[in-house]
Amino acid sequence: MNSLHNNSIPFSDDLIRAFLLGRLDAADQKQFEEKLIADDDLGARVRLAEFRLADDFVSERIDRVDRRRFKKTFLLTDERRRQLMVSTALRDRFSASRETESQHRRGLQQFFTFNRAAWRFAFAVAIALFLIASFWLVTKEPQIVRRILPKGLPSKPATLSTPVESNHPKDAAPPVHQDTATPPPAHESSLQNSAQITTLSLSPGHPGDIGEAVTISLPSDLNGLVRLQLAVEHNSSEEFKAELLTDSNQSVFVVDSVKKNDSGGFDFDVPVRVLKTGRYQVQLSRLHDGSKQVVANYYFRIR
Protein backbone atom coordinates (compact mmCIF):
# COMPACT_ATOMS: atom_id res chain seq x y z
CA MET A 1 0.00 0.00 0.00
CA ASN A 2 2.71 2.52 -1.00
CA SER A 3 0.07 5.01 -2.13
CA LEU A 4 -1.33 5.08 1.41
CA HIS A 5 1.96 6.22 2.92
CA ASN A 6 2.66 8.89 0.31
CA ASN A 7 0.39 11.88 1.02
CA SER A 8 1.17 13.43 -2.36
CA ILE A 9 -0.51 10.54 -4.21
CA PRO A 10 -4.37 10.52 -4.07
CA PHE A 11 -6.21 7.51 -2.75
CA SER A 12 -7.40 5.18 -5.52
CA ASP A 13 -10.93 3.78 -5.80
CA ASP A 14 -9.57 0.28 -5.11
CA LEU A 15 -7.94 1.51 -1.89
CA ILE A 16 -11.20 3.14 -0.75
CA ARG A 17 -13.09 -0.11 -1.43
CA ALA A 18 -10.43 -2.07 0.47
CA PHE A 19 -11.00 0.29 3.43
CA LEU A 20 -14.80 -0.23 3.30
CA LEU A 21 -14.40 -4.03 3.16
CA GLY A 22 -11.83 -4.13 5.99
CA ARG A 23 -8.93 -5.38 3.87
CA LEU A 24 -6.38 -2.85 5.23
CA ASP A 25 -4.01 -3.72 8.04
CA ALA A 26 -4.21 -1.82 11.34
CA ALA A 27 -1.59 0.82 10.47
CA ASP A 28 -3.05 1.60 7.03
CA GLN A 29 -6.58 1.58 8.49
CA LYS A 30 -5.59 4.18 11.11
CA GLN A 31 -3.79 6.42 8.59
CA PHE A 32 -6.76 6.25 6.19
CA GLU A 33 -9.20 7.22 8.96
CA GLU A 34 -7.02 10.20 9.96
CA LYS A 35 -6.90 11.36 6.35
CA LEU A 36 -10.67 10.84 6.04
CA ILE A 37 -11.36 13.16 8.98
CA ALA A 38 -9.17 15.93 7.57
CA ASP A 39 -10.06 15.67 3.85
CA ASP A 40 -13.67 16.56 2.85
CA ASP A 41 -13.08 15.49 -0.76
CA LEU A 42 -11.99 12.05 0.40
CA GLY A 43 -15.09 11.86 2.60
CA ALA A 44 -17.31 12.57 -0.43
CA ARG A 45 -15.52 9.86 -2.45
CA VAL A 46 -15.98 7.36 0.40
CA ARG A 47 -19.74 8.06 0.55
CA LEU A 48 -20.01 7.58 -3.20
CA ALA A 49 -18.01 4.34 -2.94
CA GLU A 50 -20.46 3.11 -0.25
CA PHE A 51 -23.39 3.47 -2.66
CA ARG A 52 -21.48 1.72 -5.45
CA LEU A 53 -20.47 -1.11 -3.14
CA ALA A 54 -24.10 -1.59 -1.99
CA ASP A 55 -25.25 -1.67 -5.65
CA ASP A 56 -22.54 -4.23 -6.53
CA PHE A 57 -23.58 -6.40 -3.59
CA VAL A 58 -27.30 -6.56 -4.49
CA SER A 59 -26.41 -7.10 -8.16
CA GLU A 60 -23.99 -9.92 -7.20
CA ARG A 61 -21.04 -8.23 -8.91
CA ILE A 62 -18.58 -9.02 -6.11
CA ASP A 63 -17.01 -12.38 -5.29
CA ARG A 64 -17.86 -14.67 -2.38
CA VAL A 65 -15.00 -13.47 -0.13
CA ASP A 66 -15.95 -9.80 -0.51
CA ARG A 67 -19.61 -10.66 0.11
CA ARG A 68 -18.62 -12.12 3.49
CA ARG A 69 -16.50 -9.05 4.22
CA PHE A 70 -19.41 -6.83 3.18
CA LYS A 71 -21.83 -8.49 5.63
CA LYS A 72 -19.27 -8.56 8.46
CA THR A 73 -17.51 -5.20 8.04
CA PHE A 74 -19.64 -2.88 5.93
CA LEU A 75 -23.09 -3.35 7.47
CA LEU A 76 -22.13 -1.94 10.87
CA THR A 77 -24.20 1.26 10.83
CA ASP A 78 -27.87 2.05 10.31
CA GLU A 79 -26.97 4.43 7.47
CA ARG A 80 -25.18 1.72 5.50
CA ARG A 81 -27.99 -0.75 6.10
CA ARG A 82 -30.40 1.86 4.71
CA GLN A 83 -28.15 2.25 1.67
CA LEU A 84 -28.40 -1.51 1.12
CA MET A 85 -32.21 -1.35 1.39
CA VAL A 86 -32.32 1.51 -1.16
CA SER A 87 -30.11 -0.43 -3.59
CA THR A 88 -32.29 -3.54 -3.16
CA ALA A 89 -35.50 -1.53 -3.78
CA LEU A 90 -34.03 0.06 -6.92
CA ARG A 91 -32.96 -3.32 -8.27
CA ASP A 92 -36.44 -4.75 -7.67
CA ARG A 93 -38.12 -1.71 -9.28
CA PHE A 94 -36.07 -1.85 -12.47
CA SER A 95 -36.36 -5.65 -12.64
CA ALA A 96 -40.16 -5.30 -12.45
CA SER A 97 -40.07 -2.58 -15.15
CA ARG A 98 -38.03 -4.77 -17.48
CA GLU A 99 -40.40 -7.72 -16.91
CA THR A 100 -43.45 -5.49 -17.61
CA GLU A 101 -41.87 -4.23 -20.84
CA SER A 102 -41.06 -7.80 -21.91
CA GLN A 103 -44.64 -8.95 -21.26
CA HIS A 104 -46.03 -5.97 -23.20
CA ARG A 105 -43.74 -6.76 -26.14
CA ARG A 106 -44.82 -10.43 -26.11
CA GLY A 107 -48.49 -9.34 -26.01
CA LEU A 108 -48.07 -7.10 -29.07
CA GLN A 109 -46.28 -9.87 -30.94
CA GLN A 110 -49.12 -12.32 -30.22
CA PHE A 111 -51.68 -9.68 -31.25
CA PHE A 112 -50.12 -9.06 -34.66
CA THR A 113 -49.51 -12.78 -35.22
CA PHE A 114 -53.22 -13.46 -34.59
CA ASN A 115 -54.26 -10.62 -36.92
CA ARG A 116 -52.17 -11.96 -39.81
CA ALA A 117 -53.69 -15.42 -39.38
CA ALA A 118 -57.21 -13.92 -39.25
CA TRP A 119 -56.63 -11.98 -42.46
CA ARG A 120 -55.39 -15.08 -44.30
CA PHE A 121 -58.34 -17.15 -43.07
CA ALA A 122 -60.90 -14.47 -44.03
CA PHE A 123 -59.40 -14.07 -47.52
CA ALA A 124 -59.34 -17.85 -48.09
CA VAL A 125 -63.01 -18.14 -47.03
CA ALA A 126 -64.02 -15.28 -49.36
CA ILE A 127 -62.26 -16.91 -52.36
CA ALA A 128 -63.86 -20.28 -51.61
CA LEU A 129 -67.36 -18.78 -51.39
CA PHE A 130 -66.81 -16.87 -54.63
CA LEU A 131 -65.75 -20.04 -56.49
CA ILE A 132 -68.72 -22.02 -55.15
CA ALA A 133 -71.16 -19.28 -56.16
CA SER A 134 -69.63 -19.06 -59.66
CA PHE A 135 -69.81 -22.83 -60.16
CA TRP A 136 -73.45 -22.95 -59.01
CA LEU A 137 -74.37 -20.02 -61.31
CA VAL A 138 -72.90 -21.67 -64.42
CA THR A 139 -74.16 -25.23 -63.86
CA LYS A 140 -77.55 -24.67 -62.21
CA GLU A 141 -78.86 -21.46 -63.82
CA PRO A 142 -77.88 -21.40 -67.57
CA GLN A 143 -80.82 -19.10 -68.37
CA ILE A 144 -79.25 -16.36 -66.34
CA VAL A 145 -76.03 -16.75 -68.29
CA ARG A 146 -77.97 -16.50 -71.59
CA ARG A 147 -79.53 -13.23 -70.47
CA ILE A 148 -76.16 -11.78 -69.65
CA LEU A 149 -74.30 -12.95 -72.79
CA PRO A 150 -74.93 -11.25 -76.22
CA LYS A 151 -77.45 -13.08 -78.47
CA GLY A 152 -74.89 -13.69 -81.22
CA LEU A 153 -72.68 -15.76 -78.94
CA PRO A 154 -73.27 -19.47 -78.42
CA SER A 155 -75.25 -20.39 -75.37
CA LYS A 156 -72.70 -22.83 -74.05
CA PRO A 157 -71.36 -21.99 -70.66
CA ALA A 158 -68.65 -19.42 -70.82
CA THR A 159 -65.32 -20.15 -69.27
CA LEU A 160 -64.82 -17.94 -66.26
CA SER A 161 -61.44 -16.54 -65.48
CA THR A 162 -59.93 -17.29 -62.13
CA PRO A 163 -61.07 -14.68 -59.65
CA VAL A 164 -58.38 -12.35 -58.45
CA GLU A 165 -58.02 -10.21 -55.39
CA SER A 166 -59.66 -7.20 -57.14
CA ASN A 167 -63.01 -9.10 -57.10
CA HIS A 168 -62.95 -9.18 -53.32
CA PRO A 169 -65.64 -6.83 -51.94
CA LYS A 170 -63.94 -3.61 -50.95
CA ASP A 171 -66.29 -2.87 -48.09
CA ALA A 172 -65.86 -6.24 -46.39
CA ALA A 173 -64.28 -5.59 -43.03
CA PRO A 174 -61.90 -8.26 -41.75
CA PRO A 175 -62.47 -9.56 -38.24
CA VAL A 176 -60.49 -7.50 -35.80
CA HIS A 177 -59.00 -9.01 -32.69
CA GLN A 178 -59.51 -6.75 -29.68
CA ASP A 179 -56.56 -6.84 -27.34
CA THR A 180 -58.37 -6.73 -24.00
CA ALA A 181 -55.48 -7.91 -21.90
CA THR A 182 -54.85 -5.45 -19.07
CA PRO A 183 -51.16 -4.61 -18.64
CA PRO A 184 -49.64 -5.43 -15.25
CA PRO A 185 -50.06 -2.63 -12.71
CA ALA A 186 -47.19 -0.20 -12.33
CA HIS A 187 -44.89 -0.55 -9.34
CA GLU A 188 -46.41 1.22 -6.35
CA SER A 189 -43.98 3.16 -4.17
CA SER A 190 -46.32 2.92 -1.16
CA LEU A 191 -46.37 -0.36 0.72
CA GLN A 192 -49.95 0.30 1.87
CA ASN A 193 -51.23 -0.35 -1.71
CA SER A 194 -50.04 -3.98 -1.65
CA ALA A 195 -52.47 -6.67 -2.68
CA GLN A 196 -52.46 -8.79 0.48
CA ILE A 197 -51.92 -8.14 4.21
CA THR A 198 -51.15 -11.01 6.60
CA THR A 199 -51.68 -9.99 10.25
CA LEU A 200 -49.70 -11.47 13.18
CA SER A 201 -50.18 -10.36 16.82
CA LEU A 202 -47.02 -10.47 18.97
CA SER A 203 -46.36 -9.99 22.67
CA PRO A 204 -43.03 -9.01 24.27
CA GLY A 205 -40.74 -11.95 24.95
CA HIS A 206 -37.25 -13.01 25.97
CA PRO A 207 -34.46 -14.67 23.92
CA GLY A 208 -35.32 -17.99 25.57
CA ASP A 209 -38.86 -17.80 24.17
CA ILE A 210 -37.77 -18.13 20.52
CA GLY A 211 -38.24 -21.89 20.59
CA GLU A 212 -41.95 -21.33 21.34
CA ALA A 213 -42.33 -18.31 19.06
CA VAL A 214 -45.46 -17.78 16.96
CA THR A 215 -45.11 -19.47 13.55
CA ILE A 216 -46.73 -18.44 10.26
CA SER A 217 -46.39 -19.61 6.67
CA LEU A 218 -44.62 -17.34 4.18
CA PRO A 219 -47.34 -15.54 2.11
CA SER A 220 -47.31 -16.33 -1.60
CA ASP A 221 -48.00 -12.72 -2.67
CA LEU A 222 -44.54 -11.11 -2.97
CA ASN A 223 -46.18 -7.67 -3.28
CA GLY A 224 -48.03 -8.12 0.01
CA LEU A 225 -47.33 -7.18 3.63
CA VAL A 226 -46.97 -8.99 6.93
CA ARG A 227 -48.52 -6.67 9.53
CA LEU A 228 -46.97 -7.32 12.97
CA GLN A 229 -49.22 -5.99 15.75
CA LEU A 230 -46.83 -5.25 18.64
CA ALA A 231 -48.43 -5.19 22.08
CA VAL A 232 -46.82 -2.88 24.70
CA GLU A 233 -47.41 -2.52 28.41
CA HIS A 234 -46.99 1.26 28.58
CA ASN A 235 -47.68 3.38 25.53
CA SER A 236 -46.47 6.99 25.74
CA SER A 237 -46.73 9.82 23.21
CA GLU A 238 -43.08 9.40 22.13
CA GLU A 239 -42.13 8.08 18.71
CA PHE A 240 -41.00 4.47 18.58
CA LYS A 241 -38.70 2.74 16.08
CA ALA A 242 -39.17 -0.89 14.98
CA GLU A 243 -36.37 -2.99 13.44
CA LEU A 244 -36.68 -6.52 12.05
CA LEU A 245 -33.62 -8.71 12.74
CA THR A 246 -32.72 -12.22 11.64
CA ASP A 247 -31.71 -15.02 14.01
CA SER A 248 -28.08 -13.97 13.39
CA ASN A 249 -28.88 -10.36 14.46
CA GLN A 250 -28.71 -8.98 10.89
CA SER A 251 -31.06 -6.05 10.18
CA VAL A 252 -33.67 -6.80 7.49
CA PHE A 253 -36.16 -3.91 7.63
CA VAL A 254 -36.47 -0.71 9.71
CA VAL A 255 -39.30 1.78 10.29
CA ASP A 256 -38.16 4.88 12.20
CA SER A 257 -41.67 5.84 13.36
CA VAL A 258 -44.21 3.00 13.68
CA LYS A 259 -47.95 3.73 13.73
CA LYS A 260 -50.10 3.24 16.80
CA ASN A 261 -53.13 0.98 16.44
CA ASP A 262 -56.55 0.99 18.13
CA SER A 263 -55.52 -1.61 20.74
CA GLY A 264 -52.80 0.62 22.21
CA GLY A 265 -49.89 -1.11 20.49
CA PHE A 266 -48.09 -0.54 17.20
CA ASP A 267 -48.51 -1.80 13.62
CA PHE A 268 -45.19 -2.75 11.98
CA ASP A 269 -45.75 -3.48 8.25
CA VAL A 270 -42.99 -5.63 6.68
CA PRO A 271 -42.84 -6.33 2.89
CA VAL A 272 -43.16 -10.04 2.06
CA ARG A 273 -40.30 -9.78 -0.45
CA VAL A 274 -37.71 -9.18 2.33
CA LEU A 275 -38.79 -12.29 4.25
CA LYS A 276 -37.79 -15.93 3.94
CA THR A 277 -38.05 -19.09 6.01
CA GLY A 278 -36.39 -18.73 9.42
CA ARG A 279 -36.57 -17.12 12.85
CA TYR A 280 -36.94 -13.37 13.37
CA GLN A 281 -36.77 -10.81 16.16
CA VAL A 282 -38.52 -7.42 16.26
CA GLN A 283 -36.80 -4.79 18.39
CA LEU A 284 -39.01 -1.88 19.53
CA SER A 285 -37.00 1.12 20.78
CA ARG A 286 -37.22 4.85 21.37
CA LEU A 287 -34.81 7.78 21.61
CA HIS A 288 -34.47 9.25 25.10
CA ASP A 289 -31.97 12.03 25.93
CA GLY A 290 -30.09 11.30 22.71
CA SER A 291 -29.65 7.58 23.40
CA LYS A 292 -31.50 4.55 22.06
CA GLN A 293 -33.56 2.61 24.61
CA VAL A 294 -34.95 -0.83 23.77
CA VAL A 295 -38.55 -1.06 24.98
CA ALA A 296 -39.42 -4.65 24.05
CA ASN A 297 -38.39 -7.60 21.88
CA TYR A 298 -40.76 -9.86 19.93
CA TYR A 299 -40.04 -13.24 18.35
CA PHE A 300 -41.70 -15.23 15.55
CA ARG A 301 -40.92 -17.83 12.88
CA ILE A 302 -41.70 -18.18 9.18
CA ARG A 303 -41.95 -21.63 7.65
Order of alpha helices (4+ residues) and beta strands (2+ residues): alpha-alpha-alpha-alpha-alpha-alpha-alpha-beta-beta-beta-beta-beta-beta-beta-beta-beta
